[in-house]
């Protein structure tokens, strides 16, 4: 079988893109990143893609009169690759419902909070201001509402008394680099699927997102500990 094809959408540094590139290069995911699309010509992530010999495309949202026109250009670019999966890795555009519907079940995002808490921006600050003791990152299917799609996998970290926004952001990003490739692997292997707006894992609907313990690496699925990933 040919490796599954992935297209990655970025806007910035592309550190989650790098985590995927590295995991695929290590042979852990039977996939190939066939294209990287970016809406920001200055994004460092473009350099990461070029270093890995991945074709890059710059589509600037500022050059389109409407969100729909921008999304239409994105779709044209993505569809030339016929990807199995489209990964949003720090892609800072809200996508139109037409776009989301078109790729429903093939469109995945990572968000720096324990969704449904703190959709949108400034998640670390909001968690600190709320006095939360836990924070983390979530990989989820993209649906029409912002950061509200069914969550596949979460990493939970403890907020320590001396954590500030920057430190919390760094701790969260470390976990993102761990859980995103894992969730992508599961989707590519068809262990994870989107079914009627719920996540199915190994044939069972998830009642809560899969959770990974950052310290032990244990993975909990529907209250059972998974021994292998």
C-alpha positions as CSV (number, residue, x, y, z in Angstrom):
1,X,0.0,0.0,0.0
2,X,1.1,3.5,-0.7
3,X,1.7,5.8,2.3
4,X,-1.3,8.0,3.2
5,X,-1.1,11.5,1.9
6,X,-1.2,14.5,4.3
7,X,-1.5,18.2,3.5
8,X,-0.5,20.5,6.4
9,X,-1.8,24.1,6.7
10,X,0.3,26.5,8.7
11,X,0.6,30.2,9.5
12,X,3.7,30.5,11.7
13,X,6.8,28.6,13.1
14,X,5.5,25.2,12.1
15,X,6.8,23.3,15.2
16,X,3.9,20.8,15.0
17,X,4.7,20.4,11.3
18,X,8.2,19.6,12.4
19,X,7.0,17.0,14.9
20,X,5.0,15.3,12.2
21,X,7.9,15.4,9.7
22,X,10.2,13.8,12.3
23,X,7.7,11.1,13.3
24,X,7.1,10.2,9.7
25,X,10.9,10.1,9.0
26,X,11.4,7.8,12.0
27,X,8.9,5.4,10.4
28,X,6.3,5.6,13.1
29,X,3.5,6.8,10.7
30,X,2.9,5.3,7.3
31,X,2.2,8.6,5.6
32,X,3.8,11.3,3.5
33,X,3.3,15.0,3.8
34,X,2.7,15.9,0.2
35,X,2.2,19.6,0.5
36,X,2.4,22.5,3.0
37,X,0.1,25.5,2.5
38,X,0.7,28.8,4.3
39,X,-1.1,32.1,4.4
40,X,2.0,34.0,5.6
41,X,5.0,34.3,3.3
42,X,7.3,35.0,6.3
43,X,6.4,31.9,8.2
44,X,9.4,29.9,9.5
45,X,7.4,26.7,8.9
46,X,7.9,27.2,5.1
47,X,11.7,26.7,5.8
48,X,11.0,23.5,7.7
49,X,8.9,22.2,4.8
50,X,11.6,23.1,2.2
51,X,14.3,21.4,4.3
52,X,12.2,18.2,4.2
53,X,11.7,18.6,0.4
54,X,8.0,19.1,0.8
55,X,6.3,21.3,-1.8
56,X,5.0,24.6,-0.4
57,X,2.3,27.0,-1.4
58,X,1.7,30.5,-0.2
59,X,-1.9,31.6,-0.4
60,X,-2.4,35.0,1.2
61,X,-5.8,35.6,2.7
62,X,-5.3,39.3,2.2
63,X,-5.4,38.9,-1.6
64,X,-9.0,37.6,-1.6
65,X,-12.1,39.7,-1.3
66,X,-13.9,37.2,0.9
67,X,-13.3,34.2,3.2
68,X,-15.2,32.0,0.7
69,X,-12.9,33.0,-2.1
70,X,-9.8,32.3,0.0
71,X,-11.2,29.0,1.1
72,X,-12.0,28.1,-2.6
73,X,-8.3,28.8,-3.5
74,X,-7.3,26.6,-0.6
75,X,-9.5,23.8,-1.7
76,X,-8.1,24.0,-5.3
77,X,-4.6,23.8,-3.9
78,X,-5.4,20.9,-1.5
79,X,-7.3,18.8,-4.0
80,X,-4.5,18.6,-6.5
81,X,-2.9,16.3,-3.9
82,X,-6.0,14.2,-3.1
83,X,-4.9,13.9,0.5
84,X,-6.3,11.4,3.1
85,X,-6.0,13.9,5.8
86,X,-5.6,17.7,6.2
87,X,-3.8,18.9,9.3
88,X,-4.1,22.3,10.7
89,X,-0.9,23.1,12.6
90,X,-1.1,26.7,13.9
91,X,-3.2,27.8,10.9
92,X,-4.6,31.1,12.1
93,X,-7.6,31.5,9.9
94,X,-11.2,30.6,10.7
95,X,-12.4,28.4,7.9
96,X,-15.8,28.8,6.2
97,X,-18.5,26.2,6.8
98,X,-18.4,25.1,3.2
99,X,-14.7,24.3,3.6
100,X,-15.2,22.4,6.8
101,X,-18.2,20.4,5.4
102,X,-16.2,19.6,2.3
103,X,-13.4,17.9,4.3
104,X,-15.5,16.7,7.2
105,X,-13.8,13.7,8.9
106,X,-10.5,14.4,7.1
107,X,-9.7,17.7,8.8
108,X,-7.9,17.7,12.2
109,X,-6.6,20.5,14.4
110,X,-4.6,20.9,17.6
111,X,-5.6,23.5,20.3
112,X,-3.6,24.6,23.3
113,X,-6.3,23.9,26.0
114,X,-8.3,21.1,27.4
115,X,-11.3,21.6,25.2
116,X,-14.2,22.5,25.6
117,X,-12.4,25.0,27.9
118,X,-10.9,28.1,26.3
119,X,-11.6,27.9,22.6
120,X,-9.9,30.8,20.6
121,X,-6.9,32.7,21.7
122,X,-4.8,33.4,24.9
123,X,-5.6,30.0,26.3
124,X,-2.7,29.9,28.7
125,X,-3.5,33.3,30.2
126,X,-7.1,32.4,30.6
127,X,-6.2,29.1,32.4
128,X,-3.9,31.0,34.8
129,X,-6.5,33.8,35.4
130,X,-9.2,31.2,36.2
131,X,-6.9,29.6,38.8
132,X,-7.0,26.2,37.0
133,X,-4.8,23.5,38.4
134,X,-4.7,21.6,35.1
135,X,-4.1,22.7,31.5
136,X,-3.1,20.9,28.3
137,X,-3.6,20.4,24.6
138,X,-6.4,18.8,22.5
139,X,-6.4,17.2,19.1
140,X,-9.9,17.4,17.6
141,X,-11.8,17.0,14.4
142,X,-12.7,20.3,12.8
143,X,-16.4,21.1,12.6
144,X,-18.2,24.4,11.8
145,X,-17.9,25.9,15.3
146,X,-14.5,27.2,16.3
147,X,-12.5,24.7,18.4
148,X,-15.7,22.8,19.1
149,X,-15.3,19.6,17.1
150,X,-15.1,16.2,18.8
151,X,-11.9,15.7,20.7
152,X,-9.7,12.7,19.9
153,X,-6.8,13.0,22.3
154,X,-5.7,15.2,25.2
155,X,-2.5,15.6,27.2
156,X,-3.1,17.0,30.7
157,X,-0.4,18.9,32.5
158,X,-0.4,20.3,36.0
159,X,-0.3,24.1,36.5
160,X,2.4,24.8,39.1
161,X,2.3,27.8,41.4
162,X,5.3,29.5,39.7
163,X,4.0,28.9,36.1
164,X,3.6,32.0,34.1
165,X,2.0,32.3,30.6
166,X,5.3,31.7,28.8
167,X,6.3,28.7,30.8
168,X,2.8,27.2,30.5
169,X,2.9,27.8,26.8
170,X,6.2,25.9,26.5
171,X,5.0,23.0,28.6
172,X,1.8,22.8,26.5
173,X,3.7,22.9,23.2
174,X,6.0,20.0,24.3
175,X,2.8,17.9,24.8
176,X,1.4,19.1,21.4
177,X,4.5,17.7,19.7
178,X,3.8,14.4,21.4
179,X,0.1,14.0,20.9
180,X,-0.4,15.4,17.5
181,X,1.7,12.7,15.6
182,X,0.0,10.0,17.7
183,X,-3.5,11.2,16.9
184,X,-2.5,11.5,13.2
185,X,-1.1,7.9,13.3
186,X,-4.4,6.6,14.7
187,X,-6.5,8.4,12.0
188,X,-4.2,7.2,9.2
189,X,-4.4,3.6,10.6
190,X,-8.2,4.1,10.7
191,X,-8.3,3.3,14.4
192,X,-9.9,6.7,14.9
193,X,-12.9,7.8,12.8
194,X,-15.5,10.6,12.9
195,X,-18.9,9.0,13.2
196,X,-22.0,11.2,13.4
197,X,-20.1,13.9,15.2
198,X,-18.5,11.5,17.7
199,X,-15.0,10.0,17.8
200,X,-14.8,6.2,17.3
201,X,-11.7,4.6,18.6
202,X,-11.0,0.9,17.7
203,X,-14.7,0.4,17.0
204,X,-16.1,2.1,20.1
205,X,-17.5,5.6,20.5
206,X,-15.4,7.6,23.0
207,X,-17.4,8.9,26.0
208,X,-14.5,11.2,26.9
209,X,-11.4,12.1,24.9
210,X,-8.4,9.7,25.0
211,X,-6.0,11.0,27.6
212,X,-2.2,10.6,27.8
213,X,-0.4,11.1,31.0
214,X,2.7,13.2,30.2
215,X,4.7,11.6,33.0
216,X,4.0,7.9,32.6
217,X,3.0,8.0,29.0
218,X,-0.1,5.9,29.9
219,X,-3.0,6.2,27.6
220,X,-6.6,6.0,28.9
221,X,-9.4,5.2,26.5
222,X,-13.0,5.2,28.0
223,X,-11.5,4.7,31.5
224,X,-9.3,1.8,30.4
225,X,-5.5,2.0,30.2
226,X,-4.2,1.1,26.8
227,X,-0.9,-0.8,26.9
228,X,0.2,-0.2,23.3
229,X,-0.1,2.9,21.1
